[in-house]
Amino acid sequence: PMPVYKDLHFNHDLSATKKLQAGVDLVARLVGVTLGPKGRNVVLANKYGPPKIVNDGETVLKEIELEDPLENLGVKLVRQAGARTNDIAGDGCTTSIILAQGLIAEGMKVLAAGMNPVQIARGIGRTADALVSELKLMSREIEDHEIAHVAAVSAGNDYAVGNMISEAFKRVGREGMVRIENGRSTVNSLEVVEGMQFERGYLSPFFVTNHANMSAEYTDCKILLVDKIISDPRELLRVCFSAVKEVFPLLIIAEDVEEEALATLTRNKLSGMIKVAAIKAPSFGEQKTQCLEDIAIITGGTVVRDDMGYTLEEAGKEFLGSASKVIVKKDSTLIVTDGSTLHAVEKRVAQIKGQVENSKETYQKKILGERIARLSGAIAIIQVGAQTVIELKDKKLRIEDALNATMAAIEEGVVVGGGCSLLRLSQKIDIIKESLDNLEQKRPGVLGVILILVYWP
């Protein structure tokens, strides 16, 4: 194989860091125009299709590639900061880029003055932690009538979007699930689905019963939950015999159903012998096991698991859950129950809420929140409508940002907008400095760069 050579750049004269800074500055200037409710659009060229018109900092950030390798390294560094913010908060990518640019610019000044970069970084970190604590003290819980305003501001002062998101949370509750999908019309619409819905579709199109919308639909359906891969069709003999004898539809939710077992199910379904559909269990690993338990609780069934001493061959009707209606589409499944398991569901939700309170990982909290929403029995779906594909993508990005900002506001509260909170934080920096260890940590007024956000052109 050909050897891969790397360029080496030494920073004795600060030329390397100046190049990195040039890349960061370019990103901030480009992404910065999208900031705030009056942010402007950016047109992105597309080599293999029509151009994209976007108002989303993260999308712009992904498209930037520079010819100079050092400047492009600066782009990658600041891209990481923006992506991290977006992963945690779901919004705020542009703000984090502008703040990062200011921190780097001020940091370069004190570096040029001969300050110790390790101490500078340590001082910035400790000051930032103190400012986050101050920001939490400034925040307050969002009231119901303010949800529309928060969403609208994040969507570029689009109050139609803000009101739709507010209505969605009003109908499913603050802990409910709100999803965004591509619509089939030219206008946005809101649909609320009662029941548990998750993103898993049928394993074979031969399970379809309603060919008009390509879905498998059953009423008064029994549900078999299996926490393993089903490979041998003989394992299903007992439960399928019950379904045939007592004439009830059967939905099988398993880790997977392999070829021979799947072929047997589809063959018997097509012959009219049994009403059946099979899907994969939602999620993976430990989350998959927990999701199966959630479905068992809401349907009143029992999960067939080897570690619990249950074998699939022994599973009879007593293991099955019940649903008043089941709709299985290509990519999603909806389970509607009769409410008879409400008390058990409430206990399960309370248990998961306790896990949310004890969890420190944002991703884990998000997963737990989705489980609570599914168990709560209502999901709001915002269908995004547009005239063209380009318009659809732009509108969907705006609505996603608005939804993420609203969810963050519900979870952590709100502060005064327009950069005012950041301005007030900047006035506390001198007090915070007094708690730092040495002159090099205290010297940089780097975090006064928060003012940059307020006066960003």
Secondary structure, DSSP 8 states (H G I E B T S, - for coil): -----------TTSHHHHHHHHHHHHHHHHHHTT-STT---EEE--TTS--EEE--HHHHHHH---SSHHHHHHHHHHHHHHHHHHHHHSS-HHHHHHHHHHHHHHHHHHHHTT--HHHHHHHHHHHHHHHHHHHHHH-B---GGGHHHHHHHHTTS-HHHHHHHHHHHHHH-TTSEEEEEE-SSSS-EEEEEESEEES--BS-GGG-SBTTTTBEEEEEEEEEEEEEEE--GGGGHHHHHHHHHHT--EEEEEEEE-HHHHHHHHHHHHTTS--EEEEE-SS-HHHHHHHHHHHHHHHT--EE-GGGT--GGG--GGG-EEEEEEEE-SS-EEEE--STTHHHHHHHHHHHHHHHHH---HHHHHHHHHHHHHHHTEEEEEEE--SSHHHHHHHHHHHHHHHHHHHHHHHH-B--TTTHHHHHHHTTHHHHHTTSSSHHHHS--GGGGHHHHHT--
